[in-house]
C-alpha cells in the first residue's frame, strides 16, 4: 500500500476483532482460567526504525482458543477471553500469558466454503495471532503472526501468511522458568518484536475505519 512501507509487515485484520478489550501496562493474562489449552508466553519489544524502544505503545492482541473459537462470537467463552490491550513499559516491552491458539475453517455448508470448494480450494486458516499496534506519531500497524509448523501455515485460504511473520513456538520445560513466568506446567515461548514507522499524517496513525463489534 502507498505510504505504508517500512517497519513490521502488515497483513489482514480479519472479521473477528472486538473493541474495548481490557488495558494494562507491561503485561496481561489473556486467558480466563476456564479455557483449556497449552500455555503460551507471548512477548516482545516495540521499537522505532532506529531500534529505539517505544514506551506507551498500545499492543492490542486477539486470537482463537484451542478449538478455533473467538470470544464474543463463541458464546461458550467469557467476555474478552483471549483479547487484551497492553501498553508497552518504559523499555518498550509487552508480555501476555495465554494459550496456544488453533487454526480453524470456514463453517461447513456456508456460502463461503461452497464458493471455495467450487474453485477447488479449502477454507482453512493456520494457527495465528492478531495484532493492532498504535502510538501517537507512528503509523498504526495491523498485522498477525503465524505459528510455525501448522499444516496450513503456507496454505492459508486468506493468503495472510508472510515469511517475516511466521514465528517459532519454543517449548519450555525448565521448572524455574515455568514458575517465574506464572505457569503450572510446560509452556510455549513465542517472541514477536515489532517495528513502528514514524509519521506526521494523522490519518495514518489511526486504524482503518470500519464497523467493528464492541461489548
Secondary structure, 3 states (H helix, E strand, C coil): CCCCCCCCCCCCCCCCCEECCCEEECEEECCCCCCCCCEEEEEEEEECCCCCECCCCEEEEEECCCCCCCECCECCCCCCCCEEEEECCCCCEEEEEEECCCCEECCCCCHHHHHHHHCCCCCEECCEEEEEEECCCECCEEEEEEECCCCCCCCCCCCCCCHHHEECCEEECCHHHHHHCCCCCCEEEEECCEECCECCCHHHHCCCCCCCEEC
